Amino acid sequence: MVDDPARTATTAAIDFDAVLVATPPRFGPADALTIAEQTFGLHAATARDLGSERDQSFLLLDADERPTAVLKVSNVAEDPATLDMEARAVLHAARVDPTLPLAIPWRAPKAGDSDDPAGRRAAIDGADGPHQVRLYDVLPGRQRTDPLTLSDTALAGWGETTARLGRALRGFFHPRAQRTMLWDVQHATRTRAFVDTIRDAHQRELVTRVLDRFEVTVAPKWPSLRAQVVHGDLTTDNALTDAAGRIIGIVDFGDMSHSALVVDLVSALDSLVTDRDDPFRVARLVIDGYQRVTLLEPIELRLMGELLAARSAVTIAISSWRSSHGLEDAGFAERYNATAARTIEAILAVGWDDLGRRFGADATPEPDRALRDRRARVMGPALEPLTYEHPIHVAEASGVWMTDTTGRRFLDAYNNVPCVGHAHPRVTAAIARQARRINTNMRYLHGTAIELAERLVATCPPGLDTVMFVNSGSEANDLAWRLATTFTVHRGGLCNAFAYHGISDAIAPLSPETWPGGRRPEHVETWPAPDRYRGRDQQPDGFTAAVERLAARGIAPAAVILDGVLTSDGFAEAESSYVAELVRRTHAAGGLWIADEVQGGHGRTGSAMWSFQRFGIVPDLVTLGKPMGNGHPIGAVITRREIAARFAAETVFFSTFGGNPVSAAAALAVLDVLDDERVLERVNDAGEQLRGAIRDVATRHPVLGDTRGPGLAIGIEVVVDPVAKIPDPALAGAIKEGMRERGVLVGTCGAAGNVIKVRPPLAFTAAEVPIFAAALEEALVALRR
Ligand code: PMP
């Protein structure tokens, strides 16, 4: 080590790797030839100095000028144990990913066959003390590729190789990896000690700003970043490329340390975005390539800008210090630092707050008002308005809890789509896994949708043996309708008086809730849902009258459709004998029965997987949607073979997304969770407790006239007074708003709009019941005042 008092003072204060301060070895080409001969027994004709910052590398050539090996003479301060770590790491990575083009040190002749990494180096004496010597194969490819020449494909390839190297080192550790490599941005703030040596005042200011930011935003989060042993310096200096810019050689593991996984990516970005006029586009391409192999975590993406800026700041600080101590050529350092400064400037020009998004992190949420205006402007007036007077700007959710952008949590007692709970890990993992593998259509053979179909069939009564996949509840009902009209050669349809079954041209007519202008289509008739609360009977006469009205127009029913929990009719209660009789009369009139399970299916009733099962009927067609993929769009029709066969005789069926492997994987995960978490039992228990708690609140607030519905499909009928039973939609709406203000989400439904719709994710448990009841009670008390 060189004895410079100024240097010793600084280094003592900041304690870093000794190689940084030691003078590089100063051997000549002739020395290199002698060293190669003495240590590895390699006879070369000429040696060329390849230039290196802190070590020395020589290209050795034979008498015909053919490169034979690269000789690396280490800095006198290099600890041999660190070199042994490097050798072990490279061998480890090569074992994990044999196609990675890694430079592996030769075994010295004296080492024989030993596995000892010390056998891959030899010591020689120099003027300053002993040096370690290693020999490497000459890897093919260009050195010091100009990053500006790299194509977009090559940039993505760099990202991918970077991730592969990280993956190959994932399982490696060595005690020497716990060292302080100052170039590792992990130690960025330590380079503050060098800031005074930065001669350019502007650069000094840039570096200070970056280090200040690093200290506040990155340093506190550093302990939570994924960490492992990393290469540490995967720049264009340390990678050889082919003509297309692909990495075909990775050299120099001399900066290895235990650090954040993303440090390698940051070093690659550092050299690739430099001096680009579109640095962030380039960064995104590299990151895309990286994520082909290893997905980045949100925090890693969020901090990427700061990390990259810190890398440039560290470069400027260290090289300024080194050049001020004569350890680096001043002209070289100046050029290098000017480049790093431009990278920092590009980052600062974006501003810290918007930086993460440029690397693919989530954007900071916009203020609600601005977003609402944009929604209205671009999506037009036909889209349903936002729910609640104060709409909820959602950020994330888990189980039965939704969180808005301010961090406020809401108990979700409304959304049935995330059936097994918002963001259920089994479902999200299944979607991500399959999406990363392949997503395609049903014209290719793939097992997932087939398994799903088999498992759905297994949940149905015998005879319902054929499954057709679509993408929504509307599409499922649309297809069911077409199957029914084709099979029966009839054209009439029947549904409940306030039913909703979907948006398509075929199915909107069977959705009186949304009939344009309230006008009934000519081929449709409705019958009133039973109303047990008001003693309106469960006789099938109303149904028969509807069939007769159709017949009077010369129309026979192709299909009758019923939502098994009668959601739109305020969760009206239908008895099984009543429904069974409707089915019988449908068949007698030559029509088919469609059980719409979009609301009532997937365990909602707690009594069975499908809501039709509680009526003891066997439908001709069963339609699935909403909860099927726990929020991922998928729908299905389950029917009998003869019905599908009649359709097939006339046409073909194919839906581009229907049954795609990703959606099918989501739906399979839902079925698994329903089984594994014993969801039906949970629904029964939670539903019973919830109805009990609501009825208890109703004893003090008789405006809650009726509480009904199976499982977790619960309607609370709000009335002006319990005797007259006159619907009070305004009060129902006010309760909904009041509960929202108290952090519990419900909706309203029913023909009069006076039924509070309680239809939570099936992750709802008895534990949430008191929270719900308290919000309901408080809302009512507040409204009474
Ligand atoms: N059927 C029923 C009973 C529904 O409640 C709905 C949606 N609310 C649909 C069908 C239509 O489903 P989607 O919105 O997925 O098309």
Boltz pocket constraint, residues with backbone or C-beta under 6 A from the ligand:
constraints:
  - pocket:
      binder: B
      contacts: [[A, 471], [A, 472], [A, 473], [A, 474], [A, 475], [A, 477], [A, 500], [A, 501], [A, 502], [A, 503], [A, 563], [A, 567], [A, 596], [A, 598], [A, 599], [A, 625], [A, 626]]
      max_distance: 6.0
